[in-house]
Amino acid sequence: MNDKTTTYTPKKRREWTPERRAAQAERMKQQKPWLKATGPKTATGKQRSRLNSLKHGLRSKEMRELSKLLTAQSRFVKSVTKGISMKYPKQ
C-alpha cells in the first residue's frame, strides 16, 4: 500500500496593496462601469433581481410571520403550563 497522504494547501490570497488599489481605482474611473449598468430589462430578470439583497431568508416576510406565530405559541404554552402548575402545585 502507498502510505503517502496528500494535504490540501490553499492558495495564498493576493493582498490589495495601496498601489494595486490605486491602479484599480484609476481603471474604474476610466472605464466608468456604472454608466453601462442598466439593470434587468425583462420581467423575469426584474423578479430575480428583486431577491438580490435577500441573503439567507431570515428577514423575509414569511420568516417574520413565522416568528410572530412561534412567539404567540410560546406565550400560550407558558400561560397554560403556568395555569396547570397553579392548579396542581408540586408536592
N, C-alpha and C positions, 0 to 999 in steps of 0.2 A: 504494500500500500504506500501511497505517497503521503507523507506527513506534512507537506507544505500547506500552509494556510495563507490565504490572501486576505489582506486587510484593505479596507477602503480608506483612501486618503482623500478628503475633499480638496478641491482646487482652492487655492488662496484667492480671495476676492480682491479685485483691483480697487485700491483706495482712491478716493476723489481728492487729489492734491489741489491746492489752491490754483495752480497753473492749469490743471485739467478742467477744473470748474470754470475758470475764466474763459478758456478756449471754447468750452461747450456753450457758455452763455453768449459768447460772440457769434457762434454758429447759429444759435437760435434767433438772435437779433437779426441776422442776415436772412435766414430762411422764413421767418415770421409764420410758423405753422398755425398759429391761432387765426390767421386770416383765411386759411384754406379749410379749417374745420367747419363743416356746415351742419353736422348733426344728422340724425336719421331722417329719411325722406318718406319712407313707406309707413303704413300703419303698423305693420309687423315690427319694423325697426323701432318705431316710437314706443311700442308696447314693451319691447325688450329693454330699451334704454331706460325706461321708467324704473326698472329694478336695479340699475347700476349702483345706487347708493345702499341698497339692501345687502348687507354682507352676511348676516347669519340668521336673520329672521326673528330675532328676539324682540325687535321693535315693530314687527308687522302688526297690522290691525287685528289679525286673528290671535296672535300671541297675547296682545294686550287684553282682548276679550277673555281669553282662556285664563289669564292671570287673575282677572276680576272674579271670574266664576270660581276658581280654586280658592281665592281669598274668602269669598262668601261661604263656600262649602266648609272651609276650615273653621270659620266663626260659628257656623251652625253646629258642627260636630263638637266644638268646645262647649257651646251652650248646652247641648244635650248631655254631654258627659258630666258637666258641672251639675246639671239638674239631677242626674242619677246619683251622683256622689252625695248630694244634699239629702236625697230621699233615702238612700241606703248608705249611711256612714260606715267607714271601716271599723272593724271590731278589734 
